[in-house]
């Protein structure tokens, strides 16, 4: 038994080593890895490093760094629950990309090892070949093109074989408790990919259940164990499930995605070939030439039972068809096509292809199988030929594989009793599989765009942000430099930029309404860049617009504290971005004239909805009158074209509803007070009714002085709490410069805590007749319910484990029923191996009565 376990461990370790080595070698040769690692993974892991070292402002429940204060637990579950993410703590903070690479390598190794073990449970076969087959899964095209840059999605690569092993235990009616814990681990690691892996593992369980003749009672018992283990495992992960669901319910919705259009049979078949990438977004399911040859040869393998072949082929056809039809693609992706890529679940199909290919390989494919598989591969290659996404390297890999792989497999079949021949053929197969993986990885990494972010620039920006830190008296904002979509996490500042699938709608709309830009339909919010917006969020230091030769310099500005007081009876106006800023500021600081067309193609005014600006020509000219000496700003929101005025010209790339453009500074209002703006639109475009706002000289400084005098005299911030000391007898509404997300509770002067209100999306607490202290705390919605359900469910596996333990204890017979055997005579030695003499039963036969 120990020897068998050692062999199994060596097989799994060998498979993991091959996958990790192939991925690392491809990354080393290309000097890159999949695009996108620096956008999300690196900033989040930098924030995790700060949390683990106690060097940031928030905690696991709340994020003071991004979005000017947003919930964080749902994002932690979504982006950082891969257990290997904790490897980040072992490296310096500025080695974020290396940390992400190590997380990816460790996850790929574990997934490949689990797949190697699952293949052995699926069908016995040569151990070395099992390791090679598993490498096709660990380095499938999805990993090379998508998963390697996203450690949170990469955990799904682990979940699929892990849940497949749970199904195996259920088929053999054992390890129910361990199975439920594995389900909980998969779902806690990443909820999104775990749900998809569960569908694929359920399909694998059904295939195994019906591919082999089994009694109905056994199928019913196995199905019951699988359903109950999955249910209990999911409920054990209730904190993740409840928090994620509540966060998704209040998150900014994804931008609408058009249904998947027809890509043609050749386009989909091309994704089965190695080194194919680019072009239209299609499922990356390639598992290497060896895996493709085996899967295509499965229908011709006469050594596999007809019933098993039929079940496997039917299942694969159904899954493939499910990737071609929009409604089924939506089901595969959790009832919503993700905006970032419509085939994030491609690893599930790759896993099923590897499993089906192993069924054929474990039965020693004969010559007919190899010829049939090669013919199908040739048909696939012929249909995919001519596609721009199929490079020349694909034909090189296919050509070499078409010669080497069938020859090696034929040797394994015909001379399987010759140890030297099988060893040589196995080494040839290993070299072919590893070479295929490294070449595919190199092609994928080399085609990724080069990293334009300099580590030295990031270190300089981080140092500048820390130099301007004044938390919690005020914020130090990294500004709109866009190293990544999450600069405040990367540089450990307190800014507005944030990219997250759980970004609260109230936070996105608050910043959007105050003039911040957004992309991805509001799931990536930018920072406010105008001085009034910065004052509203207590930004006392921010980085300049560009790094000077010697590094960044923090620009400082006066700003009120995080908690200010609006006087009683203050009114709110939402007619324009300028009026919304003034409502929160409590002072009128802008001139907001209605512009007048002054040249070029005439625009059309649609009341308060805004202007329609025609495209083409010399451009439409707007004229407005403001107080001389002020500063003019333009807010086009969804405008697409060129904006010119007061010596400034810039490109506005707005597109409703996906991309909104932030407020932009034009220049100083001239002595005559006339501001002329020229709009050269690409096509008919929209601008607000009052797109021009002129900040009067000295008005903002006076407003900041007033808010500082009436606002908090002292602010204290914890990981997910905030306290403020106000001037005695403060009346009106305490305005906390934090989005009014669900989960906050506040108390005034030690009173009962209650949910606060909102002013235009900003946290607001009524002070009543007068107050001197404010205390607020945040708790993620759904966390209490999730912990309650998880705690109650935990009793189930405990009771099952105790009951199973007691049922396995041997029972001792009562003392009165025991019979004492006579002791042997002195000197008696039993003879080892001696046969026991048969009893002479003739003396016990009944006498026959005489006739």
C-alpha positions in Angstrom: 0.0 0.0 0.0 2.8 2.4 0.9 4.6 1.6 -2.3 1.5 2.3 -4.3 1.0 5.6 -2.7 4.6 6.6 -3.3 4.2 5.8 -7.0 1.0 7.8 -7.2 2.7 10.8 -5.5 5.6 10.5 -7.9 3.2 10.5 -10.9 1.3 13.5 -9.7 4.5 15.4 -8.8 6.0 14.6 -12.2 2.9 15.9 -14.0 3.0 19.1 -11.9 6.8 19.5 -12.5 6.3 19.2 -16.3 3.5 21.7 -16.4 5.2 24.2 -14.1 8.5 23.8 -16.0 6.8 24.2 -19.4 5.0 27.4 -18.3 8.1 28.9 -16.7 10.3 28.1 -19.6 7.8 29.7 -22.1 7.6 32.8 -19.9 11.4 33.0 -19.6 12.0 32.6 -23.3 9.4 35.3 -24.2 10.1 37.6 -21.2 6.3 38.1 -20.8 3.2 36.3 -19.7 -0.5 36.9 -20.7 -1.6 40.4 -21.0 -3.8 41.7 -18.1 -1.7 40.5 -15.1 -0.7 44.0 -14.3 -4.2 45.5 -14.6 -6.0 43.6 -11.8 -3.8 40.8 -10.3 -0.8 42.9 -9.4 -2.6 45.8 -7.7 -4.8 43.4 -5.7 -1.8 41.4 -4.6 0.1 44.6 -3.6 -2.9 45.5 -1.4 -2.8 42.0 0.1 0.8 42.6 0.9 -0.1 45.8 2.6 -2.8 44.1 4.6 -0.6 41.2 5.7 2.2 43.7 6.8 -0.2 46.1 8.5 0.8 49.0 6.2 -2.5 50.1 4.8 -5.5 52.0 5.9 -8.3 49.4 5.6 -8.8 45.8 6.4 -10.6 42.8 4.8 -14.0 44.3 5.3 -13.5 47.8 3.9 -11.1 49.4 1.4 -10.2 53.0 2.2 -7.8 53.1 -0.8 -10.1 52.9 -3.8 -13.3 54.6 -4.9 -12.9 57.0 -1.9 -14.0 54.2 0.4 -15.8 51.0 -0.8 -16.5 47.6 0.6 -13.7 45.1 0.1 -14.7 41.6 1.4 -16.5 40.6 -1.8 -13.5 41.7 -3.8 -11.2 39.8 -1.5 -13.3 36.7 -2.1 -13.3 37.2 -5.8 -9.7 38.2 -6.4 -7.5 37.0 -3.5 -9.0 33.7 -2.2 -6.7 31.6 -4.2 -4.8 30.0 -1.3 -1.5 30.5 -3.1 -2.1 34.2 -3.2 -0.6 34.3 0.3 2.8 33.6 -1.3 2.8 37.3 -1.9 4.0 38.0 1.7 7.3 36.2 1.0 8.4 38.7 -1.6 9.1 42.5 -1.5 6.2 44.7 -2.3 7.6 46.0 -5.6 7.9 42.4 -6.9 4.2 42.2 -7.6 4.6 40.6 -11.1 6.9 37.9 -9.8 4.4 37.2 -7.0 1.6 36.8 -9.5 3.8 34.5 -11.6 4.5 32.3 -8.6 0.8 32.1 -7.7 0.1 31.1 -11.3 2.8 28.4 -11.3 1.7 26.9 -8.0 -1.9 26.8 -9.0 -1.0 25.2 -12.4 1.1 22.6 -10.6 -1.6 21.7 -8.2 -4.3 21.5 -10.9 -2.1 19.3 -13.1 -1.3 16.9 -10.2 -5.0 16.6 -9.3 -5.9 15.9 -12.9 -3.2 13.2 -13.1 -4.7 11.5 -10.0 -8.2 11.8 -11.4 -7.1 10.2 -14.6 -5.9 7.2 -12.6 -9.3 7.0 -10.8 -11.1 7.2 -14.2 -9.3 4.3 -15.7 -6.0 2.5 -14.8 -3.2 2.9 -17.3 0.5 3.6 -17.6 1.6 6.1 -15.0 4.0 8.0 -17.2 1.4 8.4 -19.9 -1.1 9.6 -17.3 1.3 12.4 -16.3 1.7 13.4 -19.9 -2.0 13.5 -20.5 -2.5 15.7 -17.4 0.0 18.2 -18.8 -2.4 18.8 -21.7 -4.9 20.1 -19.1 -2.5 22.1 -17.0 -1.1 23.9 -20.0 -4.3 24.1 -22.1 -4.8 27.2 -24.3 -7.1 28.8 -21.8 -4.3 28.8 -19.2 -1.8 30.3 -21.6 -4.1 32.9 -23.0 -6.3 33.9 -20.1 -5.9 32.0 -16.8 -2.2 32.7 -16.2 -2.9 36.4 -15.8 -5.8 35.9 -13.4 -5.0 33.8 -10.4 -8.6 34.1 -9.1 -9.9 32.4 -12.3 -7.0 30.0 -12.3 -8.4 28.4 -9.1 -11.1 27.0 -11.4 -8.4 24.9 -13.0 -7.9 23.2 -9.6 -11.7 23.0 -8.8 -12.5 20.8 -11.8 -10.3 17.8 -11.0 -10.9 18.3 -7.3 -14.7 18.0 -7.8 -14.1 15.2 -10.2 -12.4 13.3 -7.4 -15.4 14.0 -5.2 -17.6 12.4 -7.8 -15.3 9.4 -7.8 -15.6 9.0 -4.1 -19.4 9.2 -4.4 -19.3 6.5 -7.0 -17.4 4.2 -4.7 -19.5 5.3 -1.7 -16.7 6.6 0.5 -15.2 9.8 1.9 -18.4 11.8 2.0 -17.1 14.2 4.7 -13.9 14.8 2.7 -15.9 15.3 -0.4 -18.1 18.0 1.1 -15.0 19.8 2.4 -13.4 19.7 -1.0 -16.6 21.2 -2.5 -16.4 24.0 0.1 -12.7 24.6 -0.7 -13.5 24.9 -4.4 -16.4 27.3 -3.9 -14.5 29.4 -1.3 -11.5 29.7 -3.6 -13.4 31.4 -6.4 -17.2 31.3 -6.5 -17.5 32.1 -10.2 -15.2 29.4 -11.6 -16.4 26.9 -8.9 -19.9 27.1 -10.2 -18.7 26.4 -13.7 -16.4 23.6 -12.6 -19.3 22.1 -10.7 -21.4 21.8 -13.9 -18.5 20.1 -15.7 -17.8 17.8 -12.8 -21.5 16.9 -12.6 -21.4 16.0 -16.3 -18.3 13.8 -15.7 -20.2 12.1 -12.8 -23.1 11.4 -15.1 -20.9 10.0 -17.8 -19.2 7.7 -15.4 -22.5 6.7 -13.9 -24.0 5.6 -17.2 -20.9 4.5 -19.1 -20.7 1.3 -17.1 -23.6 -1.1 -16.3 -24.5 -0.5 -12.7 -27.5 -1.6 -10.5 -30.2 1.0 -10.1 -29.8 1.0 -6.4 -26.1 1.8 -6.7 -26.8 4.7 -9.1 -29.4 6.1 -6.7 -27.1 5.9 -3.7 -24.1 7.4 -5.6 -26.3 10.2 -6.9 -27.7 10.9 -3.4 -24.2 11.1 -2.0 -23.0 13.5 -4.7 -26.0 15.8 -4.3 -25.8 15.9 -0.5 -22.0 16.4 -0.5 -22.3 19.2 -3.0 -25.1 20.9 -1.1 -23.3 20.7 2.2 -20.1 21.9 0.7 -21.7 24.9 -0.9 -23.5 25.8 2.3 -20.2 25.6 4.2 -19.0 28.3 1.9 -22.0 30.4 2.7 -20.0 33.5 3.9 -18.5 33.7 0.4 -21.8 33.0 -1.3 -23.9 35.4 0.7 -21.5 38.3 0.6 -20.8 37.8 -3.1 -24.5 37.6 -3.9 -25.4 40.7 -1.9 -22.5 42.6 -3.4 -23.5 41.6 -6.9 -27.0 42.7 -6.3 -25.8 46.2 -5.4 -23.0 46.4 -7.9 -22.8 48.4 -11.0 -24.3 46.3 -13.8 -22.1 45.2 -16.7 -22.3 47.0 -19.9 -24.7 45.2 -22.4 -23.0 42.5 -24.4 -24.3 41.7 -27.8 -25.3 38.0 -28.5 -22.5 35.9 -29.9 -22.5 36.1 -33.6 -21.8 33.2 -36.0 -18.0 32.6 -36.1 -18.2 29.8 -38.6 -17.3 26.1 -38.1 -13.7 26.7 -39.2 -13.2 29.5 -36.6 -14.3 27.2 -33.7 -12.4 24.2 -35.0 -9.2 26.3 -35.3 -9.2 26.8 -31.5 -8.5 23.0 -31.1 -5.2 23.5 -32.8 -2.0 24.6 -31.0 -0.6 28.1 -31.0 -3.8 29.7 -32.3 -4.8 33.0 -30.7 -6.1 36.4 -31.6 -9.0 37.2 -33.9 -12.6 37.0 -32.6 -13.1 36.0 -29.0 -13.6 32.2 -29.1 -13.1 29.4 -26.6 -9.5 28.6 -26.1 -9.7 24.8 -25.6 -6.6 23.4 -27.3 -5.0 20.6 -25.2 -2.0 19.8 -27.5 -1.6 17.6 -30.5 -1.4 14.4 -28.4 -4.7 15.1 -26.6 -6.4 16.1 -29.9 -5.2 13.0 -31.6 -6.5 10.8 -28.8 -9.9 12.5 -28.5 -10.4 12.3 -32.3 -9.5 8.6 -32.2 -11.8 7.7 -29.3 -14.8 6.8 -31.6 -12.5 4.3 -33.5 -11.0 2.6 -30.4 -12.5 -0.9 -30.5 -10.9 -1.7 -27.1 -13.2 0.8 -25.4 -16.7 -0.6 -24.8 -19.3 0.7 -27.3 -21.5 2.0 -24.5 -18.6 3.9 -23.0 -17.6 5.4 -26.3 -21.1 6.4 -27.1 -21.6 8.1 -23.7 -18.4 10.1 -23.9 -18.9 11.2 -27.5 -22.4 12.3 -26.8 -21.3 14.3 -23.8 -18.6 16.0 -25.7 -20.8 16.9 -28.6 -23.4 18.4 -26.2 -20.8 20.5 -24.5 -19.3 21.7 -27.7 -22.8 22.6 -29.1 -23.4 24.5 -25.8 -20.5 26.7 -26.6 -22.0 27.7 -29.9 -25.4 28.9 -28.9 -25.9 32.1 -26.9 -28.5 30.8 -24.4 -26.4 27.8 -23.4 -23.2 30.0 -23.2 -25.2 32.2 -20.8 -26.0 29.1 -18.7 -22.4 28.0 -18.7 -21.3 31.5 -17.5 -23.7 31.8 -14.6 -26.6 33.4 -16.5 -24.5 36.3 -17.7 -22.0 36.6 -20.5 -19.0 38.3 -18.9 -18.0 41.6 -20.6 -14.3 40.8 -20.3 -14.5 37.6 -22.3 -17.4 35.4 -23.3 -15.5 32.1 -22.8 -14.0 32.2 -19.3 -15.3 28.6 -18.8 -13.3 27.2 -21.7 -11.1 25.3 -19.2 -14.1 23.0 -18.4 -14.3 21.8 -22.0 -10.5 21.3 -22.1 -10.7 19.2 -19.0 -13.4 17.0 -20.5 -11.4 16.6 -23.7 -8.3 15.5 -21.6 -10.4 12.9 -19.7 -11.9 11.5 -22.9 -8.5 11.3 -24.5 -7.2 9.4 -21.5 -10.0 6.8 -21.8 -8.7 6.1 -25.3 -5.0 6.2 -24.3 -5.5 3.9 -21.3 -7.0 1.2 -23.6 -3.9 1.2 -25.8 -5.1 2.7 -29.1 -4.4 0.4 -32.1 -3.5 1.2 -35.6 -7.2 1.8 -36.7 -7.7 4.2 -33.8 -4.5 6.2 -34.7 -5.4 6.3 -38.4 -9.0 7.4 -37.6 -7.8 10.1 -35.2 -5.3 11.4 -37.6 -7.9 11.6 -40.3 -10.2 13.6 -38.1 -7.4 15.9 -37.1 -6.6 16.4 -40.8 -10.2 17.4 -41.4 -10.2 19.8 -38.5 -6.9 21.4 -39.8 -8.3 21.6 -43.4 -11.5 23.4 -42.2 -9.4 25.8 -40.1 -6.9 26.5 -42.9 -6.9 30.0 -44.2 -7.8 31.7 -40.9 -5.8 34.7 -39.9 -5.7 33.4 -36.4 -3.8 30.2 -37.5 -0.1 31.1 -37.7 2.6 29.2 -39.5 3.8 27.7 -36.2 0.6 25.7 -35.9 1.4 23.8 -39.1 4.9 23.1 -37.9 3.6 21.7 -34.6 1.0 19.7 -36.4 3.4 18.4 -39.0 5.9 17.2 -36.3 3.1 15.7 -34.2 1.6 13.9 -37.1 4.8 11.9 -37.6 6.1 11.5 -34.1 3.0 10.8 -32.0 1.3 8.1 -34.1 4.7 6.3 -34.4 5.3 6.4 -30.6 1.8 5.3 -29.8 2.0 2.4 -32.3 5.2 1.2 -30.6 3.4 1.3 -27.2 0.6 -0.8 -28.6 2.6 -3.4 -30.5 5.6 -3.8 -28.2 4.0 -3.1 -24.9 5.8 -6.1 -23.4 9.2 -4.7 -24.4 10.4 -2.5 -21.6 13.1 -0.8 -23.6 10.8 0.0 -26.5 8.0 1.3 -24.3 10.5 3.5 -22.3 11.9 5.0 -25.5 8.4 5.6 -26.9 7.3 7.3 -23.6 10.4 9.6 -23.7 9.5 10.6 -27.2 5.9 11.3 -26.2 7.1 13.3 -23.2 9.5 15.4 -25.4 6.7 16.0 -27.9 4.2 17.0 -25.2 6.6 19.3 -23.4 7.8 20.9 -26.7 4.3 21.5 -27.8 3.4 23.2 -24.5 6.5 25.4 -24.5 6.0 26.4 -28.1 2.3 27.2 -27.5 3.2 29.2 -24.4 5.9 31.1 -26.1 3.5 32.0 -29.0 0.8 33.1 -26.6 3.2 35.2 -24.4 5.1 36.7 -27.4 1.8 38.0 -28.9 0.9 39.8 -25.7 1.5 43.5 -25.6 4.7 44.6 -24.0 4.5 46.0 -20.4 4.9 49.7 -20.7 4.8 50.3 -16.9 8.3 50.8 -15.5 8.9 49.3 -12.1 11.1 52.3 -11.3 8.2 54.7 -12.1 5.9 52.6 -9.9 8.4 52.8 -7.0 8.7 56.6 -7.5 4.9 57.0 -7.6 4.6 54.9 -4.4 7.2 57.1 -2.6 5.5 60.3 -3.7 2.1 59.1 -2.5 3.5 58.1 0.8 5.3 61.5 1.1 1.9 63.2 0.8 0.1 60.9 3.2 -2.1 62.7 5.8 -4.6 60.0 6.6 -7.2 60.3 8.2 -7.0 64.1 8.2 -7.1 64.0 4.4 -6.4 61.8 1.4 -3.3 61.4 -0.8 -4.6 60.6 -4.2 -2.4 58.9 -6.8 -4.1 60.8 -9.5 -5.1 59.9 -13.1 -1.8 58.3 -14.2 -3.3 54.9 -15.0 -0.3 52.7 -14.3 -3.1 50.2 -13.9 -6.9 50.3 -13.5 -6.3 50.2 -9.7 -3.6 52.7 -9.0 -4.7 53.5 -5.4 -4.2 49.8 -4.5 -0.9 49.7 -6.4 0.5 52.9 -4.8 -1.3 52.6 -1.4 -3.1 55.9 -1.7 -6.7 57.0 -1.0 -8.0 57.8 -4.5 -11.1 57.3 -6.5 -9.8 55.0 -9.2 -11.2 51.4 -8.9 -11.9 48.5 -11.2 -14.0 45.7 -9.7 -16.9 43.4 -10.6 -18.3 44.3 -7.2 -18.0 48.1 -7.5 -21.2 49.4 -5.8 -23.6 51.3 -8.1 -24.0 54.1 -5.5 -20.2 54.7 -5.6 -20.0 54.6 -9.4 -22.9 57.0 -9.8 -21.6 59.3 -7.1 -18.2 59.8 -8.8 -19.8 59.9 -12.2 -22.2 62.6 -11.1 -19.4 64.6 -9.7 -17.4 64.6 -13.0 -15.2 61.5 -12.8 -14.8 59.4 -15.9 -15.6 55.7 -16.1 -15.1 52.8 -18.5 -16.5 49.3 -18.8 -20.0 50.7 -18.2 -19.1 52.0 -14.8 -17.3 48.9 -13.5 -14.0 50.9 -13.8 -14.3 54.3 -12.2 -11.7 57.0 -12.6 -10.5 59.7 -10.2 -11.9 63.2 -9.9 -9.4 65.7 -11.4 -10.9 69.1 -10.8 -10.2 71.1 -7.6 -13.8 71.2 -6.4 -14.1 67.4 -6.7 -10.9 66.9 -4.9 -12.0 69.2 -2.1 -15.3 67.3 -1.7 -13.3 64.1 -1.1 -10.7 65.8 1.2 -7.8 65.2 -1.2 -4.9 67.2 0.3 -2.2 65.7 -1.9 -2.2 64.3 -5.4 0.4 63.4 -7.9 1.2 65.8 -10.8 -0.2 65.0 -14.3 3.1 63.5 -15.4 6.4 62.2 -13.8 9.3 64.7 -14.1 12.7 63.3 -14.9 13.6 62.9 -11.2 10.3 61.2 -10.2 6.9 62.2 -9.0 6.1 65.3 -6.9 3.0 65.4 -4.7 1.0 68.5 -5.3 -0.7 69.8 -2.2 -4.0 71.8 -1.9 -6.2 73.0 0.9 -9.1 70.7 1.6 -11.8 70.3 4.3 -11.7 67.3 6.6 -13.4 64.0 5.7 -16.4 64.9 7.7 -18.1 68.3 7.1 -21.4 69.8 8.2 -24.2 71.0 5.9 -26.3 73.6 7.5 -30.0 72.9 8.1 -32.2 73.5 5.1 -29.4 73.0 2.5 -30.9 72.2 -0.9 -29.6 69.9 -3.5 -29.6 70.6 -7.3 -28.9 67.8 -9.8 -29.3 69.7 -13.0 -25.6 69.6 -13.9 -22.3 68.4 -12.6 -21.5 71.9 -11.4 -24.7 72.2 -9.4 -24.1 68.7 -7.8 -20.7 69.8 -6.7 -22.0 73.0 -5.3 -24.8 71.1 -3.4 -22.2 69.0 -1.6 -19.9 71.9 -1.1 -22.6 74.0 0.4 -21.5 77.1 -1.6 -22.0 78.5 -5.1 -18.5 78.7 -6.7 -19.3 78.3 -10.4 -20.6 80.4 -13.3 -22.7 78.0 -15.4 -24.0 79.9 -18.4 -26.1 78.3 -21.0 -23.8 78.2 -24.1 -24.8 79.9 -27.3 -24.0 78.4 -30.8 -21.5 80.8 -32.4 -20.3 79.2 -35.6 -20.1 76.0 -37.6 -22.9 73.4 -38.0 -25.8 74.4 -35.8 -26.4 72.1 -32.8 -29.8 71.1 -31.5 -30.8 71.7 -27.8 -33.1 69.1 -26.3 -34.1 70.9 -23.2 -32.3 69.7 -20.1 -31.2 66.5 -21.9 -28.4 68.4 -23.7 -27.2 69.3 -27.1 -26.9 67.2 -30.3 -23.6 68.2 -32.0 -23.4 67.3 -35.7 -20.3 65.6 -36.9 -17.8 66.6 -39.6 -17.0 70.0 -41.0 -15.0 72.7 -39.3 -16.6 72.0 -35.9 -19.4 73.6 -33.9 -18.5 76.6 -31.8 -20.1 77.4 -28.4 -19.7 80.7 -26.7 -20.4 81.4 -23.0 -19.8 84.4 -20.7 -18.1 84.0 -17.3 -16.5 86.1 -14.6 -13.0 87.2 -15.8 -10.1 85.6 -14.0 -11.9 82.4 -13.2 -11.0 78.9 -14.5 -13.1 77.4 -17.3 -13.8 73.6 -17.3 -15.6 71.5 -19.9 -17.6 68.3 -19.2 -18.6 66.4 -22.3 -19.5 63.2 -20.5 -20.4 61.0 -23.6 -18.9 63.3 -26.2 -16.7 61.8 -28.9 -14.5 64.1 -30.8 -12.0 66.9 -30.3 -12.5 69.8 -27.8 -10.6 73.1 -28.2 -10.8 76.3 -26.2 -8.7 78.9 -24.3 -5.5 77.5 -25.8 -6.3 73.9 -24.8 -7.1 71.0 -27.1 -7.7 67.4 -26.2 -9.4 64.3 -27.4 -12.7 63.1 -25.8 -13.5 59.4 -26.4 -16.9 59.1 -24.8 -19.3 56.4 -25.8 -22.6 56.0 -24.0 -23.0 54.0 -21.7 -19.6 52.3 -21.6 -17.2 55.3 -21.5 -17.7 58.6 -19.8 -15.1 61.4 -19.9 -14.1 63.4 -16.9 -14.2 67.1 -16.3 -11.3 68.8 -18.2 -9.6 72.1 -17.6 -9.6 74.6 -20.5 -7.8 77.6 -19.1 -8.2 81.0 -17.5 -11.3 83.1 -18.4 -10.0 86.2 -20.4 -10.6 89.8 -19.4 -13.7 90.0 -21.7 -15.2 87.0 -20.0 -16.0 85.2 -23.3 -15.2 81.5 -23.4 -15.3 79.9 -26.9 -15.2 76.2 -27.3 -15.0 74.4 -30.6 -16.3 70.8 -30.9 -15.2 68.7 -33.8 -17.3 65.5 -33.5 -16.6 62.2 -35.2 -20.3 61.8 -35.8 -23.5 63.2 -34.2 -22.7 63.3 -30.5 -24.3 64.5 -27.3 -23.0 67.0 -24.7 -24.9 68.3 -21.6 -27.0 71.3 -21.6 -24.5 73.3 -19.6 -21.1 71.7 -20.5 -19.1 74.8 -19.5 -18.4 75.7 -15.8 -16.2 78.6 -14.7 -14.8 78.4 -11.2 -14.7 81.9 -9.8 -11.3 83.0 -8.4 -11.1 82.7 -4.7 -14.6 81.1 -4.3 -13.3 77.6 -3.6 -10.8 78.8 -1.1 -13.5 80.6 0.8 -15.8 77.5 0.8 -13.0 75.3 2.0 -12.2 77.7 4.9 -15.9 77.7 6.0 -16.2 73.9 5.8 -12.9 73.5 7.8 -14.2 75.8 10.5 -17.6 74.1 10.8 -16.4 70.5 10.0 -14.7 67.9 12.2 -11.9 69.0 14.4 -10.5 65.5 14.7 -11.1 62.4 12.5 -10.2 58.8 13.6 -10.3 55.9 11.1 -10.0 52.2 11.8 -10.0 49.3 9.4 -13.8 49.6 8.8 -14.8 52.4 11.1 -14.7 56.2 11.3 -15.1 58.6 14.2 -15.3 62.4 14.1 -15.3 65.1 16.7 -17.5 68.0 15.7 -17.7 71.6 17.1 -20.0 71.6 20.1 -23.7 72.0 19.1 -23.2 71.2 15.4 -26.6 71.1 13.7 -27.7 70.0 10.3 -26.3 67.0 8.4 -22.8 65.5 8.8 -21.5 64.7 5.4 -18.9 62.0 5.3 -16.8 62.0 2.1 -17.5 58.3 1.5 -20.1 56.7 -0.9 -23.2 55.7 0.9 -22.9 52.0 0.3 -25.1 49.5 2.1 -23.6 48.2 5.4 -22.9 51.4 7.2 -24.3 52.2 10.6 -23.7 55.4 12.5 -24.5 56.8 16.0 -24.5 60.4 17.2 -23.1 61.3 20.6 -23.1 57.6 21.7 -26.8 57.0 20.8 -28.2 54.0 19.1 -26.6 53.0 15.8 -28.8 53.4 12.7 -28.4 53.2 8.9 -27.3 56.7 7.7 -28.8 58.6 4.9 -27.5 59.9 1.6 -27.0 63.2 -0.2 -26.5 62.6 -3.9 -24.9 59.3 -3.0 -22.5 60.6 -0.3 -22.9 59.3 3.3 -25.0 61.7 5.3 -26.0 61.5 9.0 -28.6 63.9 10.5 -27.3 65.6 13.7 -30.6 66.6 15.1 -30.7 69.7 17.4 -27.0 69.5 18.0 -24.1 67.0 18.3 -20.4 66.9 19.0 -19.4 63.3 18.1 -20.1 61.0 15.2 -19.2 57.3 15.0 -19.7 55.0 12.0 -18.9 51.4 11.4 -19.2 49.1 8.4 -20.2 45.5 8.2 -20.5 43.7 4.8 -24.1 42.8 4.0 -24.7 39.1 4.0 -21.7 38.3 6.3 -23.8 37.6 9.4 -26.3 35.4 7.5 -23.5 33.5 5.8 -21.6 32.8 9.0 -24.9 31.6 10.6 -25.7 29.2 7.8 -22.1 28.0 7.6 -21.9 27.4 11.4 -25.2 25.4 11.3 -24.1 23.4 8.3 -20.8 22.5 9.9 -22.6 20.3 12.4 -23.6 18.0 9.5 -20.1 16.7 8.5 -19.1 16.5 12.1 -22.1 14.3 13.0 -21.5 12.2 9.9 -17.8 11.7 10.8 -18.6 10.8 14.4 -21.3 8.3 13.3 -19.0 6.7 10.8 -16.3 6.4 13.4 -18.6 4.7 15.9 -20.0 2.4 13.3 -16.5 1.2 12.4 -15.6 0.3 16.0 -15.5 -3.5 16.6 -18.1 -4.9 19.0 -17.1 -7.3 21.7 -19.2 -10.3 22.5 -20.8 -10.5 26.0 -18.7 -12.3 28.6 -21.2 -15.1 29.2 -21.2 -16.0 25.6 -17.5 -16.4 25.4 -16.2 -20.0 25.4 -12.9 -20.8 27.0 -10.8 -22.9 24.8 -8.9 -25.7 26.5 -5.3 -24.9 27.1 -2.8 -27.0 25.1 -0.9 -29.7 27.1 2.6 -28.8 28.4 5.3 -29.0 25.7 2.8 -28.8 22.8 4.0 -26.9 19.8 1.7 -26.2 16.9 3.0 -27.1 13.6 3.1 -24.2 11.2 1.5 -25.0 7.9 0.1 -28.3 9.1 -3.3 -29.2 7.8 -6.1 -29.8 10.2 -7.3 -33.4 10.2 -10.9 -33.8 9.1 -13.3 -34.9 11.7 -14.3 -38.5 11.7 -18.1 -38.1 11.3 -18.7 -41.9 11.0 -19.2 -42.2 14.8 -21.9 -39.6 14.7 -23.9 -41.0 11.9 -27.4 -42.2 13.1 -27.9 -46.0 13.2 -30.1 -47.4 10.5 -33.1 -49.3 11.9 -33.3 -52.9 10.8 -36.1 -53.8 8.6 
